[in-house]
Amino acid sequence: MSLTAGVIAVQGDVSEHAAAIERAARAHGYEITVHEIREAGIVPDCDLLAMPGGESTTISRLIHSDGIAPEIVAHVEADKPLLATCAGLIVASSDAADDRVEELELLDVTVERNAFGRQKDSFEAPLIVDGLAEDDPYPAVFIRAPAIDAVDDSDAEVLATWDDRPVAVKQGPVVATAFHPELTPDDRIHELAFFANDDAVIGDADRAESV
């Protein structure tokens, strides 16, 4: 089975996400092509999508000005998986608590930017993540990380917390993390986001191939 993935490439750890997606796909027996997305017109052909971190105000401005934002929304509305990390979480939220960010409103959550401190306060923490083995904590890397202040809808499920604050959530086909899963060789977050329900992924790919 062949899949097409996209990484929103206006900012952030694009190549690291692409490599993690490729490893996760191979682990589940898929062939995959990963596109770095800097312009409109590519997202509609993607089965999977990642939106990396960076500066949330810059990411928001560029995806809207380049026409990528409505394609990301349509991708999620078509029930295709999206992984949004760090600043990607902020942009995907319904309330970024910052007027400079035009949210995509894909997650019914309110976020706080830089909730765990600035660059010098970066750290790694062992997280218990719903859907992953409890006896094998995930090595989460936090860099200028946001946190989720409030989950505003019962459809948004908290997957992990740190310091009593939600740092990973799932709503529909969207998984979002305050940390950077692309900065560790542990690909379980990418697997959880994209391949936890292989039947849904296969269904999307089959529909694309039949058109």
N, C-alpha and C positions, 0 to 999 in steps of 0.2 A: 504494500500500500504506500502510495506517495502522497505527501502533504506539502503544503506551501505555508510558510510562516513569515511574519513580518516583524521587524523591530523598528519602532518609531525612532528615527535617527537624527532628530534635531538637536539633541544633547544627550549626555550620559554615557554609560558603559555599554555601548552598542555591540561591539565585537564580543564582549564577555557574555552578554545575553544570547547572542547568536550561537556561540559555542556551547552554552549550557542547553539551549533548545535542541541543538544537533545531538548532543550526548543523550539527552532525555528521550528523544525520538528513537535513536538507535537502541536504547535499552528496552523500548517497547516494540521493537521490530518494524519501525517505519523508516522509509526513505524520506528525506525532507530537504526542501530548498528554502533557504532563509534570505529574505530581501531586506536591505536597509532602506527605510522609507523616509524620504525627504520631500516628497511632493505628492499631490493628490493623484488618484487613479490606480494605486497599487493595493491599498487595503482591501478593496472589494474582492480581490483574487486570493486573499489569505484565509487559510483555515484557522490559524492561531496568530495571536498578536501579543507583543510585549511593549510596554511603555516604560522606559527606564527613568532613573532619577536624573538629577541635575538641578537647575534653578526653575522652580515651578512657574514663576512669572514669565520667564523666557519661553519655556515649553508651551504654556498656554497661548502666548502671543503668536508663536510661530505655527502651531498646528491650526490655529484659527485663520491666520493670514494666508497660509498655504493651502487651505481647503481640506486639510486632513481631519480636522475635528469632527465634522458631520459623518465622515466615513467610519471613524472609530465608533461613534454612537450607533450607526447602522449595523456595524459588525456585531456589537453586543446585542442589539435588538433582534438580530438573526440567530441568537443563542450560540454564537461562536465564542470560544474562550479568549479572555484577555488577562494578562498578568501585568499589574501596575505596581511599580516599586518606588519607594521613597517619594520623590517629587511627583512621580506618576500617580501615587495614591492621592496626593493633594489635588492634582488636576482632575482625577476621576471622581472626587468627592462631590457632595451637594453643597458643602459650605467649607471653603478654604480659610475663612476668617481673614480674608485679604482681598480688598476691592480690585487689586491688580490682576487677580487670577479669575479668568472666565471658566468656571467649572463645567465639566462635562455632565455632571449629575448622574453618574452611573452607579454610585454608591450612596445610600442614605446615611451618610456619616458626616460629622463635623470634625475637622482636624485642627491641630495646633502645629504650626511650623517650628522647626528647631526645638522640639519639646525636650529633647535630651541633651541640649547644649550645642555648642558650635563645633567646628572642625577639630579643635584640640581635645574635645570631649568624646571623640569617637571611641567605640568599644565593641567587644564581641561578647555575646551572651548565649548560654545554652537554653533554648526555648523548647517547651513542650507544645507541639503543634497538633491540633485535631486533624486526624487523617494520617499522621505519621506515628511511628512506634514510640510509645511513651518511655521506653527504656533506652532510647537513643535520641537524646535532645538534638535539636537542629542548631548548628553553630552560626547564629545570626550576627551579621556585621552591621553595626549602626554608625552612620556618618551623617552628622547634621540632621538627625532623624526626626521626622514628625511623630506625633502620636494621635490617636483617635480620642477626641474629647467626648463625643456622644454618638451612639448608634441610634438613629432616628426611626428605624423601621424594623419590624420583626423579621423581615426577609433577609436582613443583613446579619450574618452569623459571625461571631468572634471566633477566630481560629487559634489565636495566641495572645498572651499578655506578658508584659514585663513591667516590673515596678507598679503593679496593679493598674496598668493602662493597656488598652487593646493596641496591639501592634501588627495584627494580621486579621483580615476579614474576608468573607466570601459572600457575594450576593449574586444569585443567578450564575452566569458563566464568568463572572469577574472574581479573581483573587487579587487582593492588594496587600502589600506589606510595607511597613515603615522602614524595614531594613533592606539590605542589598544581597539577595540570594545569588546574584551573578558573580560575587566576589569570593565564593568558596567553591571548592571542587565537589561539594555535596549538591547534587541536582534534584533533591527530593521536592523542593518547592516548585520547580519547573514541572516536574512530573505530576505533582498534585494539581497544579493549575491547568495543565494541558492533557494529561493522560489518565487521570483518576477515573474518568468515565470514557473508556476507549470507544464504546459503542457510539457515543455522541460524535466523537471526532471522526470515526469511520463514516458515519452517516453524512456528515458535512462533506467529506472528501468524495464520497460516492455521488452525492448530488452534483458536486462541481464537475466530476468527470462525465456525468451523463448529459450535461447541457451541450 
